[in-house]
Amino acid sequence: MIQAVLAFAQENLAQGKKLALVTVTETSGSSPASAGQMMAVLADGSSAGTVGGGASENQIKEKAIQAIRNNEKVFSFSFDHAELGMVCGGSMKGYGSILGEENLLFIFGGGHIAQCLAPLALRTGFFVTVIEDRSEFESEFPDARYLVCKPETYENEIQLSGSAYVVICTRGHKSDEDALRFCLEKQTKYLGMIGSSTKVQTLFEKLRKDGYKEETLKNIYTPIGLDIASQIPAEIAVSIMAEMLLVKNDGTAGHKRKG
């Protein structure tokens, strides 16, 4: 049951949805729940798992939905089942943690750099979605969400929030441009695109002619990553990851050593 709850939570978090992860911490008497039971609740009320059912579970769901809407981080609950009219009697206590809309990484492209970057991002706490128009790379991303779609369906299948991180590293200039144009219409925390200085300059000229403002273009991290003087995919992935962490943690990129 817990595995199903966590799988439900991971799937929805990867899609950028907020949810409440509820845990029962204490019970007494003939409570229908037991310590350790879990339930994940989305803002629309859909859920996985159970914390005993009945009137108390309904009230916990209502508290969870309200907490999500109020942008709370945690909430607690304590119920006497008899006071709720439940025949079982007993009582229970627990808490809920609100998760989501943070540390979401969307990688456009499933090639060598993406295959090196995704595991790094997962190990540093990101929920990773890989967007590709080819299905054959899915096995390279066993712990990430793999979304097969084309630029014309991005709008219907991808939800980017203001806290999202985006890396564009598709197999071609045209597909990079398609992804970039889609992302420029959204608010993101980090937007980076692979490419040489020449490619970037050419693309930016096209975007300027199409009406994109200079202040918008300045928000794109491209050429992407820190300058580590490397063309090796794994090392490029490390430089991209470091750049994202600088943005996430408000770092300085200076050396910590003295002298």
Buried (B, 14 or more C-beta within 10 A) or exposed (E): EEEEBBEBBBBBBBBBBBBBBBBBEEBEEEBBBEEEBBBBBBBEEEBBBBBBEBBBBEEBBEBBBEBBEEEBEEBEBEBBBBEEEBEBBBBBBBBBBBBBBBBBBBBBBBBBBBBBBBBBBBEEEBBBBBBBBEEEBBEBBEEBBBBBEEBEEBEEEBBBBEBBBBBBBBEEEEBBBBBBBBBBEBEBBBBBBBBEEEBBEBBBEEBEEEEBEEEBBEEBBBBBBBEEEEEEBEBBBBBBBBBBBBEBEEEEEEEEEEE
